[in-house]
Amino acid sequence: NEWKRSKVTSELKLKQQSKNLRINASIMNSLHAFGTSPSSLLAIDMIGDGLHGYIYLLTKVDDYFAATLHSILVIPRRFADIACIENTLLALFRFKHFYISLIPALRKRIATNEMYSNIGSVCEMDAAVSDSTHSEEDN
């Protein structure tokens, strides 16, 4: 999630958006190492003075990533624009819920990985002890 100045060029905005997409794709691939790679992630991009932005959905299909607009975010400056805040708040709560829903699966997978890691360490130690015992018996 990144905030951009309002007076940046379109070229710089596109370059920054591309970088953000690559970073989020990398995050998705890193989550795959835990065995719980979600097929989609939500991300926020704010442009200008921080009063306008969007949430996008980054989806992995086969080995490709596609980004689609999820929600427009508008933080009103004037009381007359306050009607915009409802959709923005709903979008931000959906964003929060999306990430909270990932936590149980990630915790379970991390615990499983730690358990297998600990078992692997014990098995390696048992194998080393067994190998040294056989070597002593052979002598």
Backbone hydrogen bonds in HBPLUS format (Angstrom, degrees):
<---DONOR---> <-ACCEPTOR-->    atom                        ^
c    i                          cat <-CA-CA->   ^        H-A-AA   ^      H-
h    n   atom  resd res      DA  || num        DHA   H-A  angle D-A-AA Bond
n    s   type  num  typ     dist DA aas  dist angle  dist       angle   num
A0046-MET N   A0002-GLU O   3.08 MM  44  6.21 164.0  2.11 152.9 156.9     1
A0004-LYS N   A0046-MET O   2.96 MM  42  6.30 146.2  2.08 134.7 144.7     2
A0048-GLY N   A0004-LYS O   2.69 MM  44  5.50 108.6  2.20 118.4 139.1     3
A0013-LYS N   A0009-THR O   2.97 MM   4  6.30 157.7  2.02 150.9 157.5     4
A0014-LEU N   A0010-SER O   2.91 MM   4  6.11 160.9  1.94 150.0 154.6     5
A0015-LYS N   A0011-GLU O   2.94 MM   4  6.16 157.0  1.99 145.9 152.7     6
A0016-GLN N   A0012-LEU O   2.90 MM   4  6.08 159.1  1.94 148.9 154.2     7
A0017-GLN N   A0013-LYS O   2.84 MM   4  6.07 157.3  1.89 149.7 156.4     8
A0018-SER N   A0014-LEU O   2.92 MM   4  6.11 157.7  1.97 148.6 154.4     9
A0019-LYS N   A0015-LYS O   3.03 MM   4  6.31 154.4  2.09 144.0 150.9    10
A0020-ASN N   A0016-GLN O   2.90 MM   4  6.18 161.2  1.94 151.3 156.2    11
A0021-LEU N   A0017-GLN O   2.92 MM   4  6.19 154.9  1.99 148.8 155.5    12
A0022-ARG N   A0018-SER O   2.99 MM   4  6.27 158.1  2.04 149.0 154.5    13
A0023-ILE N   A0019-LYS O   2.93 MM   4  6.21 159.0  1.97 153.8 159.6    14
A0024-ASN N   A0020-ASN O   2.95 MM   4  6.17 164.4  1.98 150.8 154.8    15
A0025-ALA N   A0021-LEU O   2.87 MM   4  6.05 150.0  1.96 146.3 155.1    16
A0026-SER N   A0022-ARG O   2.92 MM   4  6.13 151.1  2.01 143.8 151.7    17
A0027-ILE N   A0023-ILE O   2.93 MM   4  6.28 148.1  2.03 145.4 154.7    18
A0028-MET N   A0024-ASN O   3.01 MM   4  6.29 157.1  2.06 144.8 150.1    19
A0029-ASN N   A0025-ALA O   2.99 MM   4  6.30 157.0  2.04 147.2 153.4    20
A0030-SER N   A0026-SER O   2.83 MM   4  6.08 147.6  1.94 145.9 155.4    21
A0031-LEU N   A0027-ILE O   2.91 MM   4  6.20 153.2  1.99 151.3 158.0    22
A0032-HIS N   A0028-MET O   3.21 MM   4  6.49 134.9  2.43 136.6 148.1    23
A0032-HIS N   A0029-ASN O   3.16 MM   3  5.05 129.4  2.43  90.6 104.1    24
A0033-ALA N   A0030-SER O   3.01 MM   3  5.39 141.0  2.16 106.2 116.4    25
A0034-PHE N   A0031-LEU O   2.97 MM   3  5.37 144.7  2.09 107.3 117.4    26
A0035-GLY N   A0032-HIS O   2.83 MM   3  4.93 153.9  1.90 104.9 113.4    27
A0060-LYS N   A0039-SER O   2.84 MM  21  5.43 163.5  1.87 156.3 160.8    28
A0041-LEU N   A0058-LEU O   2.84 MM  17  5.19 146.2  1.96 141.0 152.3    29
A0058-LEU N   A0041-LEU O   2.75 MM  17  5.19 168.5  1.76 162.4 164.8    30
A0043-ALA N   A0056-TYR O   2.97 MM  13  5.48 147.4  2.08 151.3 160.6    31
A0056-TYR N   A0043-ALA O   2.85 MM  13  5.48 155.1  1.91 152.2 160.4    32
A0045-ASP N   A0054-TYR O   2.89 MM   9  5.50 160.8  1.92 164.6 170.0    33
A0054-TYR N   A0045-ASP O   2.88 MM   9  5.50 150.4  1.96 147.8 157.5    34
A0047-ILE N   A0052-HIS O   2.81 MM   5  5.75 164.8  1.84 151.6 156.9    35
A0075-ILE N   A0051-LEU O   2.81 MM  24  4.69 167.1  1.82 138.1 140.7    36
A0053-GLY N   A0073-LEU O   2.92 MM  20  4.88 142.8  2.06 146.8 144.3    37
A0073-LEU N   A0053-GLY O   2.82 MM  20  4.88 175.6  1.82 127.4 126.0    38
A0055-ILE N   A0071-SER O   2.81 MM  16  5.07 158.0  1.86 144.5 150.2    39
A0070-HIS N   A0055-ILE O   2.78 MM  15  5.33 156.0  1.84 151.4 150.4    40
A0071-SER N   A0055-ILE O   3.09 MM  16  5.07 156.7  2.15 135.7 138.4    41
A0057-LEU N   A0068-THR O   2.78 MM  11  5.27 164.4  1.80 160.6 163.7    42
A0068-THR N   A0057-LEU O   2.93 MM  11  5.27 153.6  2.00 141.4 149.8    43
A0059-THR N   A0066-ALA O   2.81 MM   7  5.27 170.7  1.82 155.3 157.2    44
A0066-ALA N   A0059-THR O   2.81 MM   7  5.27 155.9  1.86 150.3 158.7    45
A0061-VAL N   A0064-TYR O   2.75 MM   3  5.30 159.4  1.79 156.8 163.3    46
A0064-TYR N   A0061-VAL O   2.87 MM   3  5.30 165.4  1.90 134.3 137.7    47
A0081-ASP N   A0078-ARG O   2.95 MM   3  5.42 149.1  2.05 111.1 120.2    48
A0082-ILE N   A0079-PHE O   3.05 MM   3  5.22 164.4  2.08 115.0 116.9    49
A0084-CYS N   A0081-ASP O   3.03 MM   3  5.93 161.8  2.06 128.5 132.5    50
A0085-ILE N   A0082-ILE O   3.03 MM   3  5.57 153.3  2.11 115.3 122.7    51
A0089-LEU N   A0085-ILE O   2.83 MM   4  6.01 164.8  1.85 158.3 161.6    52
A0090-LEU N   A0086-GLU O   2.96 MM   4  6.20 164.4  1.98 153.6 158.1    53
A0091-ALA N   A0087-ASN O   2.95 MM   4  6.08 157.4  2.00 144.2 150.5    54
A0092-LEU N   A0088-THR O   2.94 MM   4  6.19 156.1  1.99 149.5 156.1    55
A0093-PHE N   A0089-LEU O   2.92 MM   4  6.18 152.5  2.00 150.4 157.7    56
A0094-ARG N   A0090-LEU O   2.96 MM   4  6.23 152.9  2.04 146.8 154.3    57
A0095-PHE N   A0091-ALA O   2.91 MM   4  6.16 151.6  2.00 144.8 153.1    58
A0096-LYS N   A0092-LEU O   2.95 MM   4  6.21 160.1  1.99 145.2 149.8    59
A0097-HIS N   A0093-PHE O   2.87 MM   4  6.08 165.5  1.89 149.8 153.9    60
A0098-PHE N   A0094-ARG O   2.89 MM   4  6.04 155.5  1.95 147.5 154.0    61
A0099-TYR N   A0095-PHE O   3.30 MM   4  6.66 159.2  2.34 150.7 153.9    62
A0100-ILE N   A0096-LYS O   2.92 MM   4  6.16 158.7  1.97 155.7 162.7    63
A0101-SER N   A0097-HIS O   2.91 MM   4  6.00 152.1  1.99 149.4 155.8    64
A0102-LEU N   A0099-TYR O   3.16 MM   3  5.24 143.6  2.30  98.4 108.6    65
A0103-ILE N   A0100-ILE O   3.21 MM   3  5.46 143.6  2.35 104.8 114.3    66
A0106-LEU N   A0102-LEU O   3.10 MM   4  6.27 161.6  2.13 158.0 163.8    67
A0107-ARG N   A0103-ILE O   2.85 MM   4  6.01 167.3  1.87 164.7 167.8    68
A0108-LYS N   A0104-PRO O   2.97 MM   4  6.12 162.6  2.00 149.4 154.2    69
A0109-ARG N   A0105-ALA O   2.98 MM   4  6.13 160.1  2.02 145.1 150.9    70
A0110-ILE N   A0106-LEU O   2.85 MM   4  6.01 159.6  1.89 152.9 158.5    71
A0111-ALA N   A0107-ARG O   2.95 MM   4  6.12 162.5  1.99 149.2 153.9    72
A0112-THR N   A0108-LYS O   2.94 MM   4  6.16 156.9  1.99 147.2 153.9    73
A0113-ASN N   A0109-ARG O   2.86 MM   4  6.08 161.1  1.89 149.5 154.7    74
A0114-GLU N   A0110-ILE O   2.91 MM   4  6.15 156.7  1.97 149.3 155.6    75
A0115-MET N   A0111-ALA O   2.91 MM   4  6.13 155.2  1.97 147.0 154.0    76
A0116-TYR N   A0112-THR O   2.95 MM   4  6.22 167.6  1.96 156.6 158.9    77
A0117-SER N   A0113-ASN O   2.88 MM   4  6.02 148.9  1.98 142.5 152.1    78
A0118-ASN N   A0114-GLU O   2.88 MM   4  6.11 157.5  1.93 149.0 154.3    79
A0119-ILE N   A0115-MET O   2.88 MM   4  6.16 158.9  1.93 152.1 158.4    80
A0120-GLY N   A0116-TYR O   2.80 MM   4  5.91 157.1  1.86 144.0 150.8    81
A0121-SER N   A0117-SER O   3.00 MM   4  6.26 149.8  2.09 144.2 151.7    82
A0122-VAL N   A0118-ASN O   3.07 MM   4  6.35 156.9  2.12 147.1 152.7    83
A0123-CYS N   A0119-ILE O   2.87 MM   4  6.12 165.2  1.89 156.6 160.7    84
A0124-GLU N   A0120-GLY O   2.93 MM   4  6.09 153.9  1.99 144.7 151.9    85
A0125-MET N   A0121-SER O   3.00 MM   4  6.23 155.3  2.06 145.0 151.5    86
A0126-ASP N   A0122-VAL O   2.85 MM   4  6.12 161.6  1.89 153.9 159.2    87
A0127-ALA N   A0123-CYS O   2.87 MM   4  6.04 155.1  1.94 146.0 152.8    88
A0128-ALA N   A0124-GLU O   2.94 MM   4  6.15 153.9  2.01 144.5 151.5    89
A0129-VAL N   A0125-MET O   2.93 MM   4  6.17 159.8  1.97 152.9 158.0    90
A0130-SER N   A0126-ASP O   2.86 MM   4  6.00 159.4  1.90 146.5 153.0    91
A0131-ASP N   A0127-ALA O   2.85 MM   4  6.02 157.5  1.90 147.8 153.6    92
A0132-SER N   A0128-ALA O   3.02 MM   4  6.21 158.9  2.06 146.1 151.4    93
A0133-THR N   A0129-VAL O   2.94 MM   4  6.11 149.4  2.03 147.2 155.9    94
A0134-HIS N   A0130-SER O   3.01 MM   4  6.25 159.3  2.05 149.6 154.6    95
A0135-SER N   A0131-ASP O   3.04 MM   4  6.24 151.2  2.12 144.1 152.1    96
A0136-GLU N   A0132-SER O   3.11 MM   4  6.30 153.4  2.19 142.1 148.0    97
A0137-GLU N   A0133-THR O   3.05 MM   4  6.30 151.5  2.13 146.0 153.9    98
A0138-ASP N   A0134-HIS O   3.00 MM   4  6.17 145.9  2.12 144.0 152.6    99
